[in-house]
Amino acid sequence: GITLVEYGDYQCPYCAQYYSIVKQVQAEYNTQLTFQFRNFPLVSLHPNAFAAARAAEAAGLQGKFWQMHDLIYEQGAAYYAGQTAGIWVGASDPTPEFNADAQQLGLNVTQFKNDYAGDTVNNLINADTAAGNKLNIQGTPTFFLDGKQIQVGESASSFEQVINAEIAKKTSSSSNAASTTPASTGTTSQSVSH
């Protein structure tokens, strides 16, 4: 299997555009691809990005990181498409929107509020950001495939070409290996890696 890592910013319009492409790629390669999301909020450009990352990580502490991740990006895409009412992206204080999202996802809202404001989620986000800084990430989204930074183009098909090439390399190298171990079939699960 291969691992795709995205360093993303929930308030970034380009990340919102790539969200649907990444979902298509995940669906296409679900048995061969593990997807990891890492927070890289560009707070100087996107004042609500860190808050959105806190919301996703706080939901993650209740086992619903991916549900909140998806909801936040779907709201961002709607916002950038012109549907601005009640969406966290343009809010002066996005916290009430995230609390409503937590309730919508069936989270314990009291625990969510405490986690959202707590050190644990901030430390997770800061660790992701520090790792991104060590990799000299300049903008979002930035993607890594099996540890190598990749340029993915602007469509699902161009993204898939990059992934197909990597899978072909792995298949070729594993068939040339003298090992009797069968090739891994990967995983269908998404993972959060910090």
N, C-alpha and C positions, 0 to 999 in steps of 0.2 A: 504494500500500500504506500501511498504518498501522503504527505502532510502539507496542507495549504494554510499559511498563517496570514491573517490580515491585521495590520496595524491601522485602526480606524478611529474616527472622530464622529460621534453621533450627530453633531450639528453641521458637519461638512456636506455641502450639496453634492459633491462628487461621490462621497461615500454612499449617500442616499441613492444616487444613480446606480452605483455598482451593487447595491444591496440585492436588487432583483437578478442581476447577472450572476452573482455569487450563489444565490438560491438555485438558479437553473443548473449551474455547474455542480452544486452539491447533489441535486436530484439525479443528474446524469451519471455521476461517478460515485454514488453513495456507498458501494461496496469496496471501492478502491481508494477513497479519499477520506482523510480525517481533516476537518476544518477547525482551526483555532482562531479565536478573536482576541486581540490584545488592544487595550485602551491606549490611545495616543491623542488625548484632547488638546487641540490647538487653541488654548484659552485666550490668547491675544486676538485671535480672529473670531472665535466662537464662544461667547461668554457663558452659554448654557451647556457646553460640551462636557465639562467635568461633572456637572449635576446629573446629566443624562448617564454618564458612566457610573456614577454612584447609584442611580436607580437600577441599572442593570445588575450591578454587583450585589446590591442589597436584595434584589429578587433572587439572585443566585444563591444567597445564603439560605433561601427557602426552596431551593431546587428548581427555580424557574428563570434562570439566567436567559436561556434561549428564547423563551416566550416574551420576556421584557425586551431583549435585544431586538427581536423582530418587530414588536409593537412600536418601539421607539423609532426604528428606521422607517417603518411604514408611515408613521406620523410625519417624519421628516420629509419623505417623498411627497406626501399630500401637501405639506406646507409649501414646498418649493414648486408644487404644481398650482399654487394659488389658493388653497383651502386653509386659510390662516386662523379661523375661529377656534379657540379652545385648544390650540396646539402649543406644546411646550417650547418649540423652537424660538418663537418671537416673544415669549413671555418675559416680563421683567423679573418675575419670580416663578420658575417652573415647578416648584415643589408641589403645589396643589394638583397640577396635572399628573405628576408622577404618583401621588397618593391615590388619585382616581384610577390610574392604570393598575396599581397594585391591587386595588379592590376588584377591578374588572378581571384580573388574573386569579382571583381567589386567594390572595396572600393574606396572612395575618398583618393587617395594616399597622397596628401598633408596633409590632416587631420590625416591619419594613421601615417605619419612620425612625426608629432607634438605630437600625443598621445603616440607613441612608446617612444619618448624621454622625455615625461612629468612625472610629479609627480603622477598623478592619477593612472597610471598603476603600477608604482613602489610601491605605497602605498597598492594597492590591493594584489600584490605579497607578500610584506612584512607582511601583515596581515595574509595571508594564511600560510606563513612560521612560523610566531609567534604562530599561532594556532597549527600547527604541532609540533613545539617544546614543547608546553605545554602538548601535548599528548605523548611526548617522542619518536617520530618517529625516527628510526635509518636509514632507507633506503627506497628506492622506487622500485616498487609501494607498498604502504600500503593501505589496504582497511578496511573500517568500514561499517558494515551493521546495520542500526538502532542504531548507536552510539557505537557499540561494534566492536573492532578490530577482524578481521577474517583472517584465513589462507585459501587461495582459491585453492591451488594446481596449477598444471601447464597445465590444459586443461579446455575447456568450460564445459565439463561434470562434472569435480570435482567442478568447480565454481557453476554450477547449483545445485549440491547436497547440498551445503551450503545454497543457496538461497531457495531451496525447503524446507529444514528443517525449516528455519525461517518463510516461508509462512505457513507451516503446524502448527507451534506453534501459529502464529497469528490467523489462522482459528480456531484452537482448542480453544484458549482462547476467541475468539469473540463468538463462538457458545455456550460456557459455561457461557457467561455473561448474566445477566438478562436484558440487554438493548434491546430496540425495534429498535434501530438505525441500519440500514443496514450497513454491512461492506463496507468500502471505496473501490472503484474500482481503486484507484491510479490515476496516471497521465501518459500521453504518452509523456510529455515534459521533456526535459533535463533541468537542472537548474545549474546555476553557483552560488555558495554560498561562500561568503567571510566573 
